[in-house]
């Protein structure tokens, strides 16, 4: 309570500072209102000129906010409230504005986005889905366009030209997935004109808790198809259901871990007809068994995923929304497809990946807004260096939050929920019921049908109608059942006469593992001073209670002879719920932090590779780089063969002569007899002279201009191929690194050390391959069509991969990297054709 009091005092002081500037903005209102439309629009050019003359954005803020407020009043008929001006200033300062549902966050974002767009460096307004991004760009975009700024939209399905144009706009609306994937795709293009994004300047993230916290567990991944068979998944899916829980495998629901017992291992070996499941030759089979066991025991239909149109589609555990195109990694998704008997999609190889944490931390300035951020402020501070300012409501809140009621069993709880709905529905009061899964929403729907209560169901199966269903949830007689999505971003406006009935009533049928999700559900009622109420119904069989200590309470109720119909209210139970939620929140934070700790290692490497790649892409002269690589490759080659001897007569000279022919000096005339009488330094000098001479001869033959293009193409191709292989190797190392803990070693420290060594090895390999290709490549002149973004798989969309184009060139060894850039060996790629 002391912490909360101090926080509230600090928050009040922050708000008070902002309110002083609100008075300045309000004082400008008569002057701004007197301007004609043309003069109001002309303020944009005036502000830009003042910025060029040395004024700062902070200097312009009061007048700019007053201009946006007046433009909004004229264009869409909405005048920003004073508290919305406060929210706008919080966002401009790169902080999180916590504003209750219905307080107009969408309108708030127009203030800082206009002000920051005056610099010409672009502003991104990011939200959770295409519907909201399109709605906001069309609705709020009218204000910006009236004031002379351009507005772009980034959603799924745009072509390259549309994306490039949208990113060039002053203010760009879009979804978090699309912004992240466009960043990754930009770092895969082969010509600078194919880039779509500009530098990442300022981002305002709507529903910031959903995007920066809930979705931060899963990185964005772009992948291409890998050559892995799918038959094993079906084979394993047939035997796993024959295993018995506790006898053949142990399930830990709390930590979401499932493991085979010794007896289970023996049964699997018998069913598969093998002697030792953990033999080296069965590594892949072991992986399939582990993933099949997870799919069977941990992942449930209509809770974790649904099957729709013959596809397994993940259900977001926090929002209840379907996550189209997103797939579980490491073969787990394929294991679930085999379990459900649908077509198995091919496994994939990672081409590019990044976490939301590391993507959004690249912005020069980051801000966010949501109705629920305060409980996660420590995480926002630690990961993103963002603090939270709670903005007062425009009108006093009138929602009544009724204490929880707890039932012994889930059956008793649902019967009580239905009774409550029937009673309130009889009066005509609208009711929004929150459930934690598709399965439970449909179960409740069936109970209401039996009681003759008409209702709407909003869950992952009916997500297309989400906005339409939620928008009508406040009308008289409406009963709406919703999974956790509960239509975030869509206002629930009360129908006629509903206020007199008590407003919208919220029923929560289960406590979520995060207090923030519960608060989001409550927040659907009581917008803009409307009346409303909320209450949670809980049972001791709910997952949260069952996994985090309801056994003692259940024992007490049994001794007291309490049946299913008797609810209890107890401070002890309330405390146990809060304790359980706090523990789960901490655990989830540790999971997200762990993901980030490992991705931070990758991120340092990613930044180096992408920076080097961008340098190559943007046309810098690479001849000096090639010369440096030649010197390094020659010196490394001599070091390898000389070992501890400086005398060539002690080297393996036949192998040495063959090696230099293969790697950097094809068709040379150097012989073992010529080298044997030299010293080490003379050998280095001879190789350098001949290699550089060959390079210059090739440049003279091709011409300098073409040679620069060849250098650029070869470097991009080699870097991309090696980087893909490196990502794959890092994935494999990450998967097994946890076992180091059994040897009393810190897995993260081990991962950092090995990742560094692997990265250095990759850099050496890149330099060697670049030199080898440059000495052999034969360019082919051809027409080149404008480059579109690559059609490749992402873990959140369903694009088909394009076949790479193969240019004829020198003879490639079967085990060499394929020149097409796929990252595969030649024999497994174009060599196979």
N, C-alpha and C positions, 0 to 999 in steps of 0.2 A: 504493500500500500504506500510505503514511503517513496519507493521508486516512481510509482504511478503519479503520486502527488507532485513530486519534483518535475516529472515529465510534463504534466499538465501545466505547471507554472511556467516552465521553459517554453512550452508550445504557445501559451497565452502571450508571453513576451514577444515571441517571433511574429505572431499574428498582429500584435499591436503595432510593431514596426511597419509591417506592410500596410496597415490601415491608415497610417499617416500619409503614405503615398496615394492611397485611394482618394483622400481629400483633395490632393493636388489634381488628380484626374477629373474628379467631379467638378472642380472649379473651372476646368477648361470646357466643360460641356456646352454652356451657352454659346461660346465663341465657335466651337466646332459645328454645332447645330445650325448656325447662321450661314455656313458655307453652302454654295451650290454643289450639285453632284460633280460638276467638272472640277471645281476648286478642291473638293474633298479628295477626288481621285488624284489631283495634282500634288497632294501632300506626299505621296509615295516618292515622286521624283525629288521633291524638296528634302525629304529625309535622307535619300541616297546621297544627295549632294552634300548635306551636312556631315554625313559619315566620312566622305572623301576629304572634307575640310578639317577633320580631326576630332569631331564629336564621337562619343561612344554610344553603344546601344543603350546603356543605362541612362545617359543624358536624354535620349529620345523617348524613353519608355513612357512617361506620363502622357505626352502628346500622341504617341503612336497608339497607345491603348485607347485613348479618347476617340481617335479616328476610327479604329476597328469597331468600337462600341456603336458609334453613330452609323457606320456602314451597315452593321448587322441590323440595326433598327430599321433602316431604310430598305434593305434588300430582303431580309427574311422575317422581319417583324418581331425580332427578339433583341431586347436591350440587356446587356450583361448586368447582373446584380453586383453589388459591391463585393460580396464574398467571391464571386467569380473573378473579379479583378485581382483579388488576393491570390486565388489559385493560379492565375496567369503569371503573376510575379514569382510565385514559388517555382513554377516550371521554368521560367526564364533563368532563374538562379541555378538550374541544374539540380533540383530536388524532387522529392515525391510529394504530390498533393493528394492527401486522403480526403475524398469528398463522398458523402453518402449518396446512395442511389437516388436518381431524380434531380440532383443538384446541377446538372448540365455540364458534365465534363467535356463533352464534345464541343460545346460552344467556348468553353474556357481555353481549349487548345488553339483557337483562332488568334488569340492575343499574342502569345510568345512566338507562334509560327510566323505570323506577319512580321513582327519586329525583327526576328533573326533572319528572315528571308531577305531583308533589305541589304544584307552584305553580299548577296549574289552567290553565296556558297551552297545554298540548298538546305532545306529542312525536310526531315522525314517524320511523318505522323503514322505510327505503326499500331495496328490493332490485330485482333485474334482470328478474324475470318474475312473472306471475300465480300460477304454481304455488308458487313459494317464498314469495310474500307470503301466500297463503292458508294454506299449511302452517304458517308461522311464527306467524300470527295465531291459528290454532286451537291449536297446540301450546304456544307460549310464553304465549299469551293466558290459558291456564288459571291461570298463576301470578299474573298481574295481577288477574284477576277474583276469585281466592281472597282477594286482599288488598284487595278493594273498589274497584278501578279499572275503568273501562269501556274496552273495546277495539274499535277500528273497523278496517275493511278497505276499501282503495281499489284496485279492479281494473277491467279493461275490462268494459263492459256494465251497470254500475250505473245506476239512474235517479237523478233529482235528489234525491229524498227520502232514498234510501240514502246518497248521497254526503254530503249535509248532516249526516246523523246520524253517519256515520263520522268526519267531521272534528270533530264536537263531542265525540268520545270523548277520554278522557285520553291514550290511546296509540293511534296509527293506523298500521297496516302498509299498505304499498302499493308500487307500482312507480314508478320515476322518471318515465316518460312520463306516467302518469296525474296525478301531482302537478303536473307542469309544465303540462299542458294545462288542468287545472282552474284554475290561476292565470290563464292566458290567458282562459279562458271567463268567469271571474269579472270580468274587465275588459271584458267585452262585454255583460253583462246590463243590463237597463233598469230593474230594481226592486231595492231592497236586500234584499228577502226571497228573491231568487233567488241570492244569494251562497252558496257552499258552504264555502270555506276561511276559517279564522280567521287571525290574524297568524302569520307564520312564526317560531316560537320556537326549537325545537331539533330538529335532524335527525341521525339516525344512518344513514349510508349503508353498506349491506353491499356487498361487491365494489366498494369505492370506486374502485379503479383502472379497472374496466370502465365505471362510470357517469360519473365525473368526468374521465376522460382519453380512453378509447377512443371513447365516444359523444359527446365534446365537439366533434368536428369538424362535426357536423350539428346545426343549430338545430332546435328544435321549431317547427312551422309549422301554423297553422290557416288554411284557405283555403276560398274559395267558387268556384264554377265561373265561368270567364271565357268570353266569346264569341269563341273562336278556332277556326277550322276545323281538321280533322285530315287532310284529303286530302293536304296538302303532305308530311306525314311519309311516307306510303306512296309518293308520287312520288319523294322523295329516296331512300328505302330501296331502290328499284329500280335506281338508277344507282350508288350507292356501291360495291356489290360488284364493279362493272366497272372500278373504279380499281385500279391496280397499286402495291403498296408500293415505296418508294424512287424510283419513276418518277413517280407522280402525287401521292404524299404521303410525308412523312417522319414516322417514328414514334420518339419518345423514351420508351422504357418506364420508364427510371429516374425521369424527372420527370413521367411520365404525360401527355405532350403529343403531339398529332398535328396536323400542318399540311399544307395543300395546297402543292404546288410550282407554279411558273408553268405547267408543262405540264398539271398536274392542274386548275388553274383553267380553262384553255382547254377541256379535255375536258368539265368540268362545264357550262361555258357552252354548248358544242355540244349536249350531251345534253338540257339544259333548254330550248334554243332561245332563249337570251338573248344580248345583246351584251356586257354588262359586269356580272359578278356583284356587283361592289362599288359599283355605281351606287346612289344614294340610294333609288331606287324599289324596289330589291331587298334592302333591309335585312333584312326578315323572311326572305326566301329564303336569304340568306347565313347567317343564324342556324341555319336548318334544316339546311343543308349541313354546317355545323361540328358540330352536335349529332349528325347522322347519321354523320359520319366518326368521331366519338368512340365512338358506339355500336358501330360495325363493328370498329374497330381496337383499342380499349382495353378494352372490356367483353366478357367471355367467359361463355358459357352454362356452368352448373354450377361456376363459380368465383366470379364476381361476383353472379350471380343464377341462379334456376331458373325454369322455366315450370311452373306448377301450376294445374290447373283453368282453363286459358286465361288465366292472369294471370302477369305478370312480377313475381317477388318477390325483393327484394334479400337477399343472403346477407351477414351481418356479417363483415367480413374478419378481425376479432379473435376472435370467439366461434364462428363457423361457424353461428350460428343464423339462421333465417329472420326477416326483419324485416317482419312482416305490416303492410300499410297504409302503410309508409314508401315514399316515392317520390323518385327523383332529381328535382332541380329544373331550372328553365329549359328545359323541353322534352326533356331527355335521356331521361327515362323513356319518354315517348311515342315517341322515336326508337328505343329498344330494342324497344318493343312492335311498331313497324312492321317492324323487322329480323326479329323472330321470327314475324311474320304473325298476331299475336293482336289482339283488339279494342283500339283505342286509347282510353284514358280521356281525357276532356276536360281541357284545361289549366285552371289555376286562378289565382285572384288571391289574394295574401296578405292575410288579415284581421288576423292577429296572429302575432307570432313572438318567440322568446327563445332564447338559448343556455342549455345546462345550467350553464355557468359563472356566468352572471348570475342565473339562478334560484337556485342554491344559495348564492350569496354574499349573498342577501337574508335568510337565516336569522340570527337573533341569535347562535346558536351552532351550529357544524357539526362533526361528527366522522365518522370512517369506519373500516372494518375490512376487511382482505383478507389473503390469504396472500402477496401480492406488491406491495409499495408502495415499497420502499427505492430501487430503481433510478430511480423517478420522483419522488423527494423534492424535487429542485430545482423541478420544475413545480408540485407541490402547494404548496410554499412561495410561489412567485412569484404563482400565480394565486389560491390560496385561503387563503394564510397558515396552512397546516396543516403541522405537522412530523410525522415518523414515529417511533414508538417500537416497536422489535422486542421482542416478548414471548417469553421463553424457553418451550420446550416443557415440557409436564407430565412427560413421560418422555423420556429421551435418544433422539435420532434414530438410527435404525439403517439408513437407506437408503444403498445404495452407488451412487454416480454414476460409471458407467464412462466412460472417455474416448471422445470421438467417433471414428468411423471414416469415412474419406472415400474415395469411389469416383470413378472417372473419369467414368462416365456414369450417367444416371438408371436405365437398364435394369439395369446391374450392381448398383446400389444396391438396387433392389427385389428382385432375385434373392437378394441377401444377407439382406435383411430376411425374406423368406419362409423361407430356410434356418434363420435364427435362431428364427423362430416354430415351425417344424416340430420343431426340436430341443427347445425348451423345452416345447412342448405334449406331446411324447411322454412327458415326466416328469409331466404333469398340472399344471404351474405355470400360473396365470392370467396373461394378457398383455393389456395395454391399448396399442394402437397409435395414435399421434396422426398425423393427416395435415392438410395445409393447405387442402384443397379437397374438394368433393363428388366431382369428377372423379377425383382421386387415391385417395380412399377406395374408390371403386367399382372402380378399376383393380386395387388391391391385393386387394380382395375376389375378383375374378375369378382372380387368381393363386393365392390360397389354395384356391379351389374346385377348381382343377386338381390341387392337391396333396392334396385330400381332407381339408382341415382345417375342421371346423365352426366357425362364428364368427358374431358379431352385428355389424351395421353401424349406427353412430350418426352421421348427418350431417343436414344441413338438410332432406333429404327425409323423414326419419323422426323429426323433432324431437318429435312428440307422445309418443314412448316414451322420451324422454331419461332421465328419472329412473329408470324401471323398468330400462332397459338398464344404466345406470351402476351402480345399486345392486347388480346381480348380477355385476359385472365381477371381483370378487375371489374368486369361487367356483372350485373345482378344475376344471381342463380348459377354463375359459372363455377364449375369444379375442375381444376386442372392438376393433373399428376405430372410432375417433372423430375427427371434425374438431375444431378447436380448442376447441369448447365443452366437451368432456370432462366434462360434467355438473357444472359448478361449483355448489356448494351442496348436493350429494348425497354422503353418505359412502359410500366403498367399504369394506365390511367383509369381512375375509378369512374364507373357508369353513374347514371342518374340515380339519386336516392341511396347510393351505397354508403356514403358517409354516415347517414343516419343509422345504418345497420351495424356500424363499427368499422367500416372500411374492409380492406383485404385482410383475411386471416391466413397466416402461414402455419402449416403443420410440418414439422420435421419428423420423419419416421425412424431416424437413427442418427446418432452423433457421428460426424465424420472424424477421421483421425487428425484432421487439422481444424483448429478453432476458426480459422479464416473462412473455410468453406461453409461452416455453420452460420457465421456472420453474414456471408453473402446471401444465404437463403433468407435469413431474417430481414435483410436489407431490401428485399423485394416489396415490403409493405412500408407504408408511412412516408412516401415521397412528398417533398415540398409541403410538409405540415399536414398531410392527409392523416386521418385516423387509421389505425391498423393494429394488428396483434400477432403474436407468434408464440408457439409452444412446441417443445420436442417431446415425443413419445419414445421411450427407450425400453429395451428388454435385456435381461441378463444373458440372453443368447445371442445378442448382437456381436459382431466380430470384435469391435473395440472392447466391449465388456468381457467377452469370452477369453480373449487373448491377453488381457491386462488386469487380471485379478478379480473376477466376479465370483470365484468359487466360494469364498467366505460368506459373501452376502447370500448366495444361493442356499448355503447350509443353514443360515439363520432363518431364512424364509420357510425352509422345509420344516424346521423345528417348531416354528410358530403356526404351522398348518395353513399358511397363506396360499390361496389358489390363484389361478391365472387371471381372474377378473378383478383382483384387489390391487390397486396401484399403491406404491409407496413413495413418499418424498422424504429424503433424508440428507442431511448435510454431509454425512459420511460418503454416501453414494455420489453426491455432486462433486465432492473433493476427489473421489477415486476416478471419476470421469475426467476431470480437469488434469489430474496427475497423468492419466493414461494418454490424453491428448498431448500434453507437454512432452512426455517421453517419446511419443511417435514423431512429433515435430522435430525434436532434437535428432532423432535417428535419421529422419529424412534429410535434414540439413547436413548431417555427416555424410550421407550417401552422395548428395549433390556436391559437397565440398571435396569428397574423394574423387568424383568424376573430374572436377575442375583441377585438382592437384595433378592428376595424370595428364589431363589435356594441356595444362600449363607447360609441361615438358615438351609436348608436341608443338605447342603454340610458338615457343621460342624457335624451334626448327622451321615451323611453317612460315614465320615472319622472315627468316633468312632466305628461304627458298623463294617465297613470293616476291620479296624485294629484288633478288637477283633476276628472277624471271621478268619482273616489270622493267628492269633496266634493259634486258635483252629485247623485250617487246617494243620498247619505246625508241629503238633505233640507234642506240649508242654504238660507236665503232668498237667491234669486238676483236679486232686483229691482235691487239696487245694482250688481251686475255688468252687467246689461242697460243700466242708465243710463250706466255707464262706456263700454260698447261704442258706445252711441248717440253720445256726445260724440266718441269717437275716429273713428268712421265719418264723422260730419259734418265734423270738422276735416280728415281725410284727403281727403275729397271736394273741399272748398274748395281745399286745397293743390294737388290734381291739376289743377284747372281754372284756378287763378290763376297757376300756374307762377311766373314771376318778376314778375308784375304784381299790385299790390294793388287795381287798379281794374277792377270788373266789366265796364265798357264794352269792355275789351280781351279779355274771355273769350269762349269759344265758348258763348254763353248758351243757344242753342236746345238744344245737346247737354247742357248743364248741367241745364236744366229737365227734360229727358227722363230724364237719369241719376238724379236724386233721386227721380223718380216710380218708376223701376224698382227702386231699391235700398233706400230706407228711408222714403219718404213717398208712398205710393200715393194716387192721386186727389187730389193737392194742388191748391191754387188759386194757386200762385206763378207769376208770369209773368216773361218776360225784361224787360219794361218796368218791372216793379216792382223788379227787382234792379239794373238798370243804373245807377241813381243812388245806390246805397249804396256804402260802403267794405267791405273784406274782413271786418272784425270785425262789422259790422252784419249781413252776410249769414250769418255763423256763428250769431249770436244769433237771427236770424229762423228759421233751419232748426232750431236746437235747441228753440226755443219750440214750434214747430209739431209737431215729431216727438215731443217729450215729451207735449204735449197730446193727440196722437193715441193715444199709448201708454196714457195715463191714461184716455182715453175707452174704449178697448178693455177695460181692466181693469175699469172700472165696468160695462161691458156683460156681461162674463163672470163677474165676481166675483173677489175677491182669491184665494180658495182655488184656483179653477180656473186662474187666471192663473199661479199658482206652479207648478202641474202642467204647464201648457203650456210654461212657461220651461224646466222640467227636461227634458221630452220633446224639445223642439226642440234644446236644447244637446247632449243625448246623441246625437241623430240626426246633427247637423251634425258634431260632433267625431269620431264613428265613421266617417262617410263621408270626411271630410278625412284622417283618420289612415290609412285604407286606401289612399287615393290616394297619400299621402305614402310609405307603405311600398313601393308599387309603383314610384314614382319613384326612391326610394332604391335599390331592387333594380336598376333599370336603370342608375343612375349607378354603382353598385358593380361591375356587370358590365364597364363600359368604362373605369373609372378607371385600371386598370393601364397603359393606353396612355400616360398622362401621363409615365411614366418615360422614354419615348423623347425627351421634351422636357426632360430633366434636371430633372424635378420629382418630389417625393416624393408618390406616389399617396395615401398616408394623410393627409398634411397637406392636400392638395387636397380630399380627401373630407370632412375635418373642416370646412374653410372653406365648401364648397358645401352641406354638410348643414346648417350653421348658417343660411345664407341661405335655404335651402329651408324650414327649420323656422319661421323668422321669417315667411316668406311664407305658410306654412300658418296660423299664428296669426292673421295679419291677415285671411286669407280666412275663417277660422272666425268671427271677430267680425262681418265683413260679412254673412255668410250668416245668422248668428243674428238679427241686426237685421232683415234682409230678410224672413225667415220669420216672425218675431214680429209684423211689421206686416201680414202677409197670412193667417196660418194661421187656419182655421176649425175649431174642435174638433168631433169627432163623439163622442157618448156611446155606449159599447157595453160589453157584458159582457167582462170580461178574465179569462181562465183563468190559473191559476197558471203561472208561467214555468218551463219545463224548460230544461236546458242546450241550447244551439242545436245542431241536427243539421247539422254542417258538416264538411267534410273536414279531417283532420289528416294530416301526413306520416307518421303511425304508426298510423292506424286507417282503417276503411273506412265511415264513416257517410255517409249521403246528405244533401245540403243541403236545407233547407226553403225553400220559396218565401216571401219576405218578405210581410207583410200591408200592403196599401196603404189608407190612410185618405183619403177624399175631402177635398179642401181647396181652396184658391184655385188659379187657373189657373197652371200652371208652364210656364216657357219650355222649348223643346225642348233647349236646351244647358245648362239649369240642372241642379243636383244633384237627383237623384230623392229625394223626401221619404221613401221607404221605408227609407233607410239603407244601401242596397247599395253606395254609393260610386260608382255609374255615373251618366252623364248620363241625364236623363229620357227622351230619345229612344231610348236603348239599353236602357232598363229597362221601367218600366210604360207609358211613352209608346208603346212599340212594340206594346203590346197593344190 
